[in-house]
């Protein structure tokens, strides 16, 4: 295989599409019979998405360490209150208004920091889309309240990068433990090692595991 061919393949894998998502599911099913079982019993997982840019990042910040239902409710109230939802308009809200919407003190601080960085030009989200994952992670993590999990979800759901795996995600750890029949819940480091087998489609494997987790974990690994 030539270097040019490898470069072309890498370019094709830069973003998930319906076509390569279907291909990824087939390849993962061949790699891992437990993932194959989920697909067989539950069908294909959704290609969950978040909007690229400020709106997507705000939504992901709201999803930090809370239930998706709670975050969804706060995000819906925010969109009803701030029209259009831009960094500049967000910065017009005071503490009382944000608390009424459902923002905690910490998430108010994190969200304002993000909005201010974008409004002042310190963070260029358009340029961010052209960078590699290491550079994206470095830039976003300079903002208070944005850590690896938030960046992972943004890369995975907003940018649709195909090989991102949020090793610190609790739902993924729970799903992996039950699916693989592990005695204890895997640590982020252990989960990262397990996920190596799913390259270059770790973001698709994560969606399969979330699909399993949201189903109520009705499947169990069968004995050898």
Secondary structure, 3 states (H helix, E strand, C coil): CCHHHHHHHHHHCCCCCHHHHHHHHHHHHHHCHHHHHHHHHHCCCCCCCCCCCHHHHHHHHHCCCCCHHHHHHHHHHHHHHCCCCCHHHHCCCCHHHHHHHCCCHHHHHHHHHHHHHHHCCCCCHHHHCCCCHHHHHHHHCCCCCCCHHHHHHHHHHHCCCCCCCCCCCHHHHHHHHHHHCCCCCCCHHHHHHHHHHHCCCHHHHHHHHHHHHHCCCCCCCCCC
